Amino acid sequence: MNDTPELKKATISVLLANLDVNQITDRNKNKGNNRLAKYIVKST
Protein backbone atom coordinates (compact mmCIF):
# COMPACT_ATOMS: atom_id res chain seq x y z
CA MET A 1 0.00 0.00 0.00
CA ASN A 2 1.57 3.28 -1.10
CA ASP A 3 0.32 6.09 1.09
CA THR A 4 0.92 9.67 0.10
CA PRO A 5 2.92 11.81 2.53
CA GLU A 6 -0.24 13.86 3.18
CA LEU A 7 -2.16 10.74 4.17
CA LYS A 8 0.65 9.65 6.47
CA LYS A 9 0.71 13.09 8.13
CA ALA A 10 -3.06 13.05 8.56
CA THR A 11 -2.97 9.56 10.08
CA ILE A 12 -0.23 10.54 12.53
CA SER A 13 -2.13 13.72 13.46
CA VAL A 14 -5.27 11.72 14.23
CA LEU A 15 -3.32 9.22 16.33
CA LEU A 16 -1.59 11.99 18.30
CA ALA A 17 -4.89 13.81 18.85
CA ASN A 18 -6.45 10.57 20.10
CA LEU A 19 -3.53 10.07 22.49
CA ASP A 20 -3.97 13.63 23.82
CA VAL A 21 -7.68 13.04 24.42
CA ASN A 22 -6.95 9.79 26.27
CA GLN A 23 -4.36 11.49 28.48
CA ILE A 24 -6.72 14.36 29.30
CA THR A 25 -9.51 11.89 30.10
CA ASP A 26 -7.23 9.89 32.40
CA ARG A 27 -6.05 13.08 34.11
CA ASN A 28 -9.65 14.19 34.69
CA LYS A 29 -10.58 10.77 36.10
CA ASN A 30 -7.64 10.98 38.52
CA LYS A 31 -8.64 14.49 39.58
CA GLY A 32 -12.16 13.25 40.27
CA ASN A 33 -10.88 10.31 42.30
CA ASN A 34 -8.55 12.54 44.31
CA ARG A 35 -11.36 14.98 45.00
CA LEU A 36 -13.62 12.19 46.28
CA ALA A 37 -10.91 10.42 48.26
CA LYS A 38 -11.30 12.62 51.34
CA TYR A 39 -15.02 11.75 51.53
CA ILE A 40 -14.48 8.00 51.37
CA VAL A 41 -14.28 6.40 54.80
CA LYS A 42 -12.31 3.19 54.86
CA SER A 43 -13.69 0.54 57.18
CA THR A 44 -11.02 -1.53 58.91
Residue, then its C-alpha position, 0 to 999 in steps of 0.5 A: m500500500n503506497d500512502t501519500p505523505e499527506l495521508k501519512k501526516a493526517t494519520i499521525s495527526v489523528l493518532l496523536a490527537n487521540l492520544d492527547v484526548n486519552q491522556i486528558t480523560d485519564r487526568n480528569k478521572n484521577k482528579g475526580n478520584n482525588r477529589l472524592a478520596k477525602y469523603i471516602v471512609k475506609s472501614t477496617 
